Every structure is written in C-alpha cells, then in structure tokens.
Amino acid sequence: MFTYVWAFDDLGDHEAVEAYARPFRERGGRVLFLELEAPQSERLLRNVGESRLAEKPSKRNLESSRRSLLELDTRYQLNSGGMFDEREDYLRLENTLRTPGQVADEVIAHFGLCAPAEAKVVSRVKGLATPG
C-alpha cells in the first residue's frame, strides 16, 4: 500500500501510477485504487492535525505545508471527477464525515477483502502468522 498525490490532468502521473502497479500485475497481484476526496477546508484542518504531524515530519513546517497544499490544488486536477468510477479496481470515497475505520470498512466490503481479524486467521491456517 502506498499513497500518492495524483495529478489527474498530468499524463506523466498516469504513467507513473501504471509503472508502480506493473510489477505487481506482472506477478499476478491484484492492484486496487482508492481515491479519497474531501474539500480543501477539511484537508487544511487535517493537515495540522496531531496524528498527521506525528506521522509525517514533512508536514511539521505548517506554513510550508499549507502553501504546498494550496499550490497543488491550484496547479493540478487532484480529483478524478469520476473518470474511473466504472472500473472494478477503483473506489472513490468522499471521506469528510467518515472515520478512518469507516473508510476501511467500506474499502474492505467494496473490494471483497478480508478484514484484519480474518487475515490473521488465514495466515495462521497457512502457518504464516507469528506466535502470539
């Protein structure tokens, strides 16, 4: 899993995303895409949130981080506008009023993934889980 700020109006970004996915597909892997949308006002609030700052040192320079977010929003189309909504490997969610847990539940259900507890059981059955 990785996150990526995708400029949907930049062909180079489309090519980069495909290049990231290709090695997994070539080995028979399943590549899934989740687009999370929230209005700029919400993203600006989240950008200074305690958990985000704890996990992303690059965001701790608050003024620089704010300026970057606003500049990227002005320069690029950062929402797909539904261009992939018909694809089975793609899910677009407006997540302003959803908790991370709710988003995870929707993603698991939409893509038919096993929940973390189920994954642990499957791993134990296959002998892959660590003791504990």
CNS distance restraints for C-alpha pairs under 8 A (distance, minus, plus):
assign (resid   5 and name CA) (resid  78 and name CA) 7.15 0.50 0.50
assign (resid   6 and name CA) (resid  13 and name CA) 6.18 0.50 0.50
assign (resid   6 and name CA) (resid  14 and name CA) 7.82 0.50 0.50
assign (resid   6 and name CA) (resid  78 and name CA) 6.03 0.50 0.50
assign (resid   7 and name CA) (resid  13 and name CA) 6.10 0.50 0.50
assign (resid   7 and name CA) (resid  76 and name CA) 5.48 0.50 0.50
assign (resid   7 and name CA) (resid  77 and name CA) 5.47 0.50 0.50
assign (resid   7 and name CA) (resid  78 and name CA) 5.07 0.50 0.50
assign (resid   7 and name CA) (resid  79 and name CA) 7.79 0.50 0.50
assign (resid   8 and name CA) (resid  13 and name CA) 7.03 0.50 0.50
assign (resid   8 and name CA) (resid  14 and name CA) 7.07 0.50 0.50
assign (resid   8 and name CA) (resid  76 and name CA) 7.40 0.50 0.50
assign (resid   8 and name CA) (resid  77 and name CA) 5.49 0.50 0.50
assign (resid   8 and name CA) (resid  78 and name CA) 5.94 0.50 0.50
assign (resid   8 and name CA) (resid  79 and name CA) 6.77 0.50 0.50
assign (resid   8 and name CA) (resid  80 and name CA) 6.00 0.50 0.50
assign (resid   9 and name CA) (resid  76 and name CA) 6.57 0.50 0.50
assign (resid   9 and name CA) (resid  77 and name CA) 5.59 0.50 0.50
assign (resid   9 and name CA) (resid  78 and name CA) 8.00 0.50 0.50
assign (resid  10 and name CA) (resid  14 and name CA) 6.83 0.50 0.50
assign (resid  10 and name CA) (resid  76 and name CA) 7.81 0.50 0.50
assign (resid  11 and name CA) (resid  15 and name CA) 6.30 0.50 0.50
assign (resid  12 and name CA) (resid  16 and name CA) 6.10 0.50 0.50
assign (resid  13 and name CA) (resid  17 and name CA) 6.15 0.50 0.50
assign (resid  14 and name CA) (resid  18 and name CA) 6.29 0.50 0.50
assign (resid  15 and name CA) (resid  19 and name CA) 6.11 0.50 0.50
assign (resid  16 and name CA) (resid  20 and name CA) 6.24 0.50 0.50
assign (resid  17 and name CA) (resid  21 and name CA) 6.29 0.50 0.50
assign (resid  18 and name CA) (resid  22 and name CA) 5.90 0.50 0.50
assign (resid  19 and name CA) (resid  23 and name CA) 7.55 0.50 0.50
assign (resid  21 and name CA) (resid  25 and name CA) 6.37 0.50 0.50
assign (resid  21 and name CA) (resid  31 and name CA) 6.45 0.50 0.50
assign (resid  22 and name CA) (resid  26 and name CA) 5.98 0.50 0.50
assign (resid  23 and name CA) (resid  27 and name CA) 6.42 0.50 0.50
assign (resid  24 and name CA) (resid  28 and name CA) 6.49 0.50 0.50
assign (resid  24 and name CA) (resid  29 and name CA) 4.86 0.50 0.50
assign (resid  24 and name CA) (resid  30 and name CA) 7.07 0.50 0.50
assign (resid  24 and name CA) (resid  31 and name CA) 7.05 0.50 0.50
assign (resid  25 and name CA) (resid  29 and name CA) 4.80 0.50 0.50
assign (resid  25 and name CA) (resid  30 and name CA) 6.32 0.50 0.50
assign (resid  25 and name CA) (resid  31 and name CA) 6.85 0.50 0.50
assign (resid  31 and name CA) (resid  89 and name CA) 6.97 0.50 0.50
assign (resid  32 and name CA) (resid  89 and name CA) 4.81 0.50 0.50
assign (resid  32 and name CA) (resid  90 and name CA) 6.03 0.50 0.50
assign (resid  33 and name CA) (resid  89 and name CA) 6.00 0.50 0.50
assign (resid  33 and name CA) (resid  90 and name CA) 4.64 0.50 0.50
assign (resid  33 and name CA) (resid  91 and name CA) 6.25 0.50 0.50
assign (resid  34 and name CA) (resid  90 and name CA) 5.91 0.50 0.50
assign (resid  34 and name CA) (resid  91 and name CA) 4.91 0.50 0.50
assign (resid  34 and name CA) (resid  92 and name CA) 5.84 0.50 0.50
assign (resid  34 and name CA) (resid  93 and name CA) 7.55 0.50 0.50
assign (resid  34 and name CA) (resid 107 and name CA) 7.82 0.50 0.50
assign (resid  35 and name CA) (resid  79 and name CA) 7.86 0.50 0.50
assign (resid  35 and name CA) (resid  90 and name CA) 7.71 0.50 0.50
assign (resid  35 and name CA) (resid  91 and name CA) 6.18 0.50 0.50
assign (resid  35 and name CA) (resid  92 and name CA) 4.56 0.50 0.50
assign (resid  35 and name CA) (resid  93 and name CA) 6.18 0.50 0.50
assign (resid  36 and name CA) (resid  92 and name CA) 6.03 0.50 0.50
assign (resid  36 and name CA) (resid  93 and name CA) 5.09 0.50 0.50
assign (resid  36 and name CA) (resid  94 and name CA) 5.88 0.50 0.50
assign (resid  36 and name CA) (resid  95 and name CA) 6.21 0.50 0.50
assign (resid  37 and name CA) (resid  79 and name CA) 7.07 0.50 0.50
assign (resid  37 and name CA) (resid  92 and name CA) 7.39 0.50 0.50
assign (resid  37 and name CA) (resid  93 and name CA) 6.01 0.50 0.50
assign (resid  37 and name CA) (resid  94 and name CA) 4.51 0.50 0.50
assign (resid  37 and name CA) (resid  95 and name CA) 5.95 0.50 0.50
assign (resid  37 and name CA) (resid  96 and name CA) 7.46 0.50 0.50
assign (resid  38 and name CA) (resid  42 and name CA) 6.18 0.50 0.50
assign (resid  38 and name CA) (resid  43 and name CA) 6.40 0.50 0.50
assign (resid  38 and name CA) (resid  94 and name CA) 5.77 0.50 0.50
assign (resid  38 and name CA) (resid  95 and name CA) 5.93 0.50 0.50
assign (resid  38 and name CA) (resid  96 and name CA) 5.23 0.50 0.50
assign (resid  39 and name CA) (resid  43 and name CA) 6.39 0.50 0.50
assign (resid  39 and name CA) (resid  96 and name CA) 7.51 0.50 0.50
assign (resid  40 and name CA) (resid  44 and name CA) 6.06 0.50 0.50
assign (resid  41 and name CA) (resid  45 and name CA) 6.44 0.50 0.50
assign (resid  42 and name CA) (resid  46 and name CA) 6.23 0.50 0.50
assign (resid  42 and name CA) (resid  96 and name CA) 6.87 0.50 0.50
assign (resid  43 and name CA) (resid  47 and name CA) 5.91 0.50 0.50
assign (resid  44 and name CA) (resid  48 and name CA) 6.99 0.50 0.50
assign (resid  44 and name CA) (resid  66 and name CA) 6.86 0.50 0.50
assign (resid  44 and name CA) (resid  69 and name CA) 7.71 0.50 0.50
assign (resid  45 and name CA) (resid  49 and name CA) 6.63 0.50 0.50
assign (resid  46 and name CA) (resid  52 and name CA) 7.13 0.50 0.50
assign (resid  47 and name CA) (resid  52 and name CA) 6.58 0.50 0.50
assign (resid  47 and name CA) (resid  53 and name CA) 7.56 0.50 0.50
assign (resid  47 and name CA) (resid  59 and name CA) 7.22 0.50 0.50
assign (resid  47 and name CA) (resid  65 and name CA) 7.60 0.50 0.50
assign (resid  47 and name CA) (resid  66 and name CA) 7.44 0.50 0.50
assign (resid  48 and name CA) (resid  52 and name CA) 6.93 0.50 0.50
assign (resid  48 and name CA) (resid  53 and name CA) 6.49 0.50 0.50
assign (resid  48 and name CA) (resid  59 and name CA) 7.76 0.50 0.50
assign (resid  48 and name CA) (resid  60 and name CA) 7.91 0.50 0.50
assign (resid  48 and name CA) (resid  62 and name CA) 6.88 0.50 0.50
assign (resid  49 and name CA) (resid  53 and name CA) 6.25 0.50 0.50
assign (resid  50 and name CA) (resid  54 and name CA) 6.10 0.50 0.50
assign (resid  51 and name CA) (resid  55 and name CA) 6.33 0.50 0.50
assign (resid  52 and name CA) (resid  56 and name CA) 5.87 0.50 0.50
assign (resid  52 and name CA) (resid  59 and name CA) 7.73 0.50 0.50
assign (resid  53 and name CA) (resid  57 and name CA) 6.23 0.50 0.50
assign (resid  53 and name CA) (resid  59 and name CA) 5.97 0.50 0.50
assign (resid  53 and name CA) (resid  60 and name CA) 5.71 0.50 0.50
assign (resid  56 and name CA) (resid  60 and name CA) 7.29 0.50 0.50
assign (resid  58 and name CA) (resid  65 and name CA) 7.66 0.50 0.50
assign (resid  59 and name CA) (resid  64 and name CA) 7.83 0.50 0.50
assign (resid  59 and name CA) (resid  65 and name CA) 5.36 0.50 0.50
assign (resid  60 and name CA) (resid  65 and name CA) 7.44 0.50 0.50
assign (resid  61 and name CA) (resid  65 and name CA) 6.05 0.50 0.50
assign (resid  62 and name CA) (resid  66 and name CA) 6.02 0.50 0.50
assign (resid  63 and name CA) (resid  67 and name CA) 6.07 0.50 0.50
assign (resid  64 and name CA) (resid  68 and name CA) 6.07 0.50 0.50
assign (resid  65 and name CA) (resid  69 and name CA) 6.25 0.50 0.50
assign (resid  66 and name CA) (resid  70 and name CA) 6.28 0.50 0.50
assign (resid  67 and name CA) (resid  71 and name CA) 6.02 0.50 0.50
assign (resid  68 and name CA) (resid  72 and name CA) 6.03 0.50 0.50
assign (resid  69 and name CA) (resid  73 and name CA) 6.22 0.50 0.50
assign (resid  70 and name CA) (resid  74 and name CA) 6.31 0.50 0.50
assign (resid  71 and name CA) (resid  75 and name CA) 6.06 0.50 0.50
assign (resid  72 and name CA) (resid  76 and name CA) 5.78 0.50 0.50
assign (resid  72 and name CA) (resid  78 and name CA) 7.96 0.50 0.50
assign (resid  73 and name CA) (resid  77 and name CA) 7.01 0.50 0.50
assign (resid  73 and name CA) (resid  78 and name CA) 6.73 0.50 0.50
assign (resid  80 and name CA) (resid  84 and name CA) 7.14 0.50 0.50
assign (resid  82 and name CA) (resid  92 and name CA) 7.60 0.50 0.50
assign (resid  84 and name CA) (resid  90 and name CA) 6.46 0.50 0.50
assign (resid  85 and name CA) (resid  90 and name CA) 6.53 0.50 0.50
assign (resid  85 and name CA) (resid  91 and name CA) 6.76 0.50 0.50
assign (resid  85 and name CA) (resid  92 and name CA) 7.03 0.50 0.50
assign (resid  86 and name CA) (resid  90 and name CA) 7.80 0.50 0.50
assign (resid  89 and name CA) (resid 111 and name CA) 7.61 0.50 0.50
assign (resid  91 and name CA) (resid 107 and name CA) 7.61 0.50 0.50
assign (resid  91 and name CA) (resid 110 and name CA) 7.72 0.50 0.50
assign (resid  93 and name CA) (resid 103 and name CA) 7.95 0.50 0.50
assign (resid  95 and name CA) (resid  99 and name CA) 7.59 0.50 0.50
assign (resid  95 and name CA) (resid 103 and name CA) 7.14 0.50 0.50
assign (resid  98 and name CA) (resid 102 and name CA) 5.76 0.50 0.50
assign (resid  98 and name CA) (resid 103 and name CA) 6.28 0.50 0.50
assign (resid  99 and name CA) (resid 103 and name CA) 6.32 0.50 0.50
assign (resid 100 and name CA) (resid 104 and name CA) 6.14 0.50 0.50
assign (resid 101 and name CA) (resid 105 and name CA) 6.16 0.50 0.50
assign (resid 102 and name CA) (resid 106 and name CA) 6.24 0.50 0.50
assign (resid 103 and name CA) (resid 107 and name CA) 6.17 0.50 0.50
assign (resid 104 and name CA) (resid 108 and name CA) 6.09 0.50 0.50
assign (resid 105 and name CA) (resid 109 and name CA) 6.15 0.50 0.50
assign (resid 106 and name CA) (resid 110 and name CA) 5.90 0.50 0.50
assign (resid 107 and name CA) (resid 111 and name CA) 6.06 0.50 0.50
assign (resid 107 and name CA) (resid 113 and name CA) 7.83 0.50 0.50
assign (resid 108 and name CA) (resid 112 and name CA) 5.70 0.50 0.50
assign (resid 108 and name CA) (resid 113 and name CA) 4.72 0.50 0.50
assign (resid 108 and name CA) (resid 114 and name CA) 6.56 0.50 0.50
assign (resid 108 and name CA) (resid 115 and name CA) 6.54 0.50 0.50
assign (resid 109 and name CA) (resid 113 and name CA) 6.54 0.50 0.50
assign (resid 114 and name CA) (resid 118 and name CA) 5.67 0.50 0.50
assign (resid 114 and name CA) (resid 119 and name CA) 5.86 0.50 0.50
assign (resid 115 and name CA) (resid 119 and name CA) 6.16 0.50 0.50
assign (resid 116 and name CA) (resid 120 and name CA) 6.28 0.50 0.50
assign (resid 117 and name CA) (resid 121 and name CA) 6.49 0.50 0.50
assign (resid 118 and name CA) (resid 122 and name CA) 6.23 0.50 0.50
assign (resid 119 and name CA) (resid 123 and name CA) 6.07 0.50 0.50
assign (resid 120 and name CA) (resid 124 and name CA) 6.14 0.50 0.50
assign (resid 120 and name CA) (resid 129 and name CA) 6.84 0.50 0.50
assign (resid 121 and name CA) (resid 125 and name CA) 6.22 0.50 0.50
assign (resid 122 and name CA) (resid 126 and name CA) 6.28 0.50 0.50
assign (resid 123 and name CA) (resid 127 and name CA) 6.03 0.50 0.50
assign (resid 123 and name CA) (resid 128 and name CA) 4.89 0.50 0.50
assign (resid 123 and name CA) (resid 129 and name CA) 5.19 0.50 0.50
assign (resid 124 and name CA) (resid 128 and name CA) 5.66 0.50 0.50
assign (resid 124 and name CA) (resid 129 and name CA) 4.89 0.50 0.50
